[in-house]
Amino acid sequence: MKVTYAELQSKPRTFCSLTGLRVSEFEALLPSFGNAWDDFVRETFEHEGRKRAVGAGRKVHLKLLEDKLLFILMYFRLYPTQEVQGFFFGMSQAQANQWIHRLTGVLNQTLGYEQQLPEREPTNLERILQDCPSLEFMIDGTERGINRPKDQADRKTYYSGKRKTHTVKNLVVHDR
């Protein structure tokens, strides 16, 4: 069994379950992924002093760009073991590991091109809200239990009177 984009694109519910995207969203992301892949190939393989031509060596399991994007989206959506991911795409665990590491950076660069990466700096929130006035955000909070700190000051800091234990408070802000 080998999973391919050509096979899955005619099964929209399965495709969405495996990747988290509709086929139309996937196809809209594909050109940016192609640009990021071309940048990766240029930086990694096309350099002066290279002894082999690009494409020499063992056969590539993920020949099509669509299959590369499907591979990495499935990996991040499902988080299977590398052995299982390799099985889905007809390769060994070691090759799946190589592709995961190779394509993670490419996907990150793609999402950067599409301006879909999350903002890591809370200080930029006002700028984001000005740039995107139609965004609606939800705030959610949770407390995660931790081991009781040995330091007296830390015990006071992390003690939750509500839970009667020591916790770390997490607030999550996300758009709808």
GIQUIGI-V521990 format. One line per field, one symbol per residue. ss: DSSP state (H for helix, E for strand, C for the rest). psi: psi as a letter, one per 40 degrees, with the letter a starting at -180 (. if undefined). A space follows every 10 residues. Layout:
BEGIN
ss->???
psi->???
END
This chain:
BEGIN
ss->CCCCHHHHCC CHHHHHHHHC CCHHHHHHHH HHHHHHHHHH HHHHCCCCCC CCCCCCCCCC CCCCHHHHHH HHHHHHHHCC CHHHHHHHCC CCHHHHHHHH HHHHHHHHHH HHHCCCCCCC CHHHHHHHHH HCCCCCEEEE EEEEECCCCC CHHHHHHHEE CCCCEEEEEE EEEEEC
psi->hhhiddddde gdddddddde iidddddddd dddddddddd dddddgiieh diiheiaiih dgdidddddd ddddddddfi idddddddef iidddddddd ddeddddddd dddefeiihe hdeedddddd dgdeihiihi iihhiiihid hddddddehh ddefahihhh hhhii.
END
